[in-house]
Amino acid sequence: MQGMGVTINEQRLQINGQQLQRPWIGTFSVQENQVIQVFQSLNGQPGNAISPIGTPLFFSSDLIQDAVRFMHSNWIFIANSGAPLEVAKEISEFSNEKYMGLTDEPFINGNALYAYRLDGKRIRLADLGFGIQDYVAVRLLYEYIKPKFVLWDDAESHLNPLAIIRVAEWLSGLKDTNVVITTHSLELAQIMLEGVEDRGAAILLSLDKGKLKSKKMTAKELDELRAAGVDARLAEGLLL
């Protein structure tokens, strides 16, 4: 298959004649005008994104294992960025434990990501809960890839209220990055909209008999609905 200067033959991929190997995160297909993100295995460095919007980062809880494998393969670069120390401090803000760092170490059947507590004990990231896993993965991948476009599906998934606030503050504070999230959390949407002011909007979506309907809403409009006792998530029949 060819398009946009890309050639795919089984598991081999070439861009302008240069062959790239795995790993990359998730699976993908290549069609004309489709956004593609590829990661080179050469030196573990991220490859160039074939995209009119710049380097994208897509994340969903369903991709956590792919994300973790990618981080294992590129941990030396992630660790040297300083991001594990910063992210460890951040997860300390919305968990019952305090952490001083994140590390990648051997485990029974391979490597595992660990969070180091202040007392020196380490806990597998997989044992800290799905919400913290997702947050750590997105934050570390963001710092490594430095994407221009972030798409996060069900961004509130498995997060406690404090974590939702932290995610909203982080996403709304990103500079020179376009952010699109899907969420069922009004709190997450509200905090993000307040953080970006007139630079963002919420879009209420509804699928009715195979037809996708949408309505663009501002933070003020969501506030007015809430003050009137109306939940936008439950009032789609009236709003759309």
N, C-alpha and C positions, 0 to 999 in steps of 0.2 A: 504494500500500500504506500502511495506517495502523496505528499501534499505539504505545502509550506516549507519545502526543503528538507522534509523528513522522510526517511525510508525505514520501513519495519519489515524484518524477515525473521519470523519465529520470535526468539527472545533477543535478537540483536537489533539495535536501533542506531541509525546513523543520522547525523545532522551535518550537512555540508561536507559529507565524506568522512567525518570523524565518527568512529564507532564508539558507542557508549554501552556500558554494562549496568546491571543492577548493582546496588539497591536503589530503588525509588519507592516512595510511599504510595501504597495502594495500587490499584490497577487503572489502566486508562485505554482509551481507544483514540485513534487519530482520524480526524476528518477535516475537510477544508474549513478554515475559520474557527476551529475549535481551540479553546485554551488548553495548552499542554504544559505540564511541569515535569521536568526530567532531572534526575540527580546523577552526576558522574560518579563512577567508582574510583576514578583516577585521583589519588591523594585524598579521597574522601571529601572533596570540595563540591559544593552545589554547582550544578551546571546552569547554563543560561536558559531562561524560560522563553518559550516561543509563544509570546502573548502580547497583544496590543495594549494591555493594561499593566504590564510589568510583572515581576515575579509574584505568583499567587501562592497562598497557603490555605488548603482546605482541610478542615478537621471535623471528625465525627467520632462519637464514642465507639462506633463500629470499627474504626481504624486504629484503635489504641495499640493493638499488638504490632501492626505495621510500623507505627510511630516509634514504639519501644525498640523494635529491631533496628530501625534506622539510627536511633540514638546510640545503641550499642556499637554499631559500625563506625560511628563518627564521634565517639565520646571524647577523644583527645582534643578535638577542635571545640566541642561544646564546653568542656571543662576549662580550656585555656581562655575562653571568652569571659569567664567570671560569672556567667549567668547562673550556674548551680548555687553559688553562695547567695546571690540576690533572691532567687526564687525560694530558697529555703527560708529566708527571713519572711517572705511574703506568706507562705503557707503557715508560718507560725502565728500569723495574725488571725487566722480563722480556724485553728485547730486547738485541741487541748494540750498539745505538746509544743515545745520550742526546739527548733532545729537550727544547726549551724552550717549545714551543707548537704549536698547531694553527691553521690558517687556511684560508679558502675563497678561491680565486683563479681568475682566468680560465685556461682551458686551450684546446686546439685547437678542440674542438666544444662548448664550454660551460665551466662552472666545475668545479673539482676541489678536493678536500680535500687539504691538505698538512700534513706534520709537519716542523717546523723543528728542525734539529739545532743543537747548541751552537756549531758553527763557522759558522752562518748559512746553510748550504745547506738546501734544502728537498727533500723526497721525497714523491711522491704517496702518499696513504694506501693506494691500490689496489695499490701496489708493495711494501707492508710485510707482505703475507700476509693470508689470509682471517681468521685468528684475531684479529689486531690490529684489522682492520677491524670485525669484529663487536663486539669489546670497546669500541672507541671509540664506535661507533654506540649501543650500549646505554647506556653511561655518559653520553654527551651528551644522549640523549633522556630519560634519567632525570632529569638535572639540570634540563632544560627543562620537562618535563611534571610532575615531582614526583608520580608515580602512587602510588596507595594499593595497587595490586595489580600485581605483575610476573610475567609468564609468559614463560619463556625455553625454547624448544625446542632440544634438543641443545646445552646450554650449554657443553659441553667441546669442541665441534666446532672443529677446526683449532688448538687451543690447545696450546702446549708445557707441560711440567710446572710450570714457574714461573708461567705465566699461569693455569693451573688453580687453583693455590694462591691467587693474587691475586683471581681471580673469586670463589672460595669465601669468602675473607675479606671481600670487599666485600659480597656478597649476605647473608652471615650477620650483618653489622653494620648492615644497614639498620634504621632505626627507624620505627615506625608504618607499615610496609609489609609486606603479605603477599606472600610469594615462593613460586612454584611453578616448578620446573624439571624438564625431562626430561633424563636423562643416562645414558650407559653407563659413566661413570667412577666407580669406587668411591672414588677419592681425593677427587673433588669432593664426593660425597655425605657421606663421612666428615668432611671438614673443616667442611662446612656444619653438620652435625648437632652436632659438638663446639662450634661457635660459638654455636648457638642453644640448646644444652642441651635442656631439657624442652619448649621451645616449638616443636619441629619433629619430623618423622619422615620416614623413607624408606618409600616404598611400592613393593614389587616387583610388577611387572605381567607377566602372561603371557596371550596369546591362544591358546586351545586349542579348535580346531574351532568357531570363531566365538563362543566364550564367554570373556569377559574375567575373569580371576582376579586377585586382589590380596592382598597381605599387608603389613601395617604393621610396620615394623622400627625399632628404636632404634639409636643409635650403639653401645651395648653389645652388642646382638645381632649387629650386623655385625662387631664386633671379635671376638666369640667364634667366629663362623664362619671368619673369616680365620685366627685362631689354630689352628683345627682343620684348616686347609688346604682350606676349602670356599669357593668363589667363588659368591656369591649369584646372580650373573648366569647361571651355568651350572647352578645347582642348583634352578632354578625348579620342575622336575618333582617334586622331593622336598619343597620348601618350601611349595608351593601345593596 
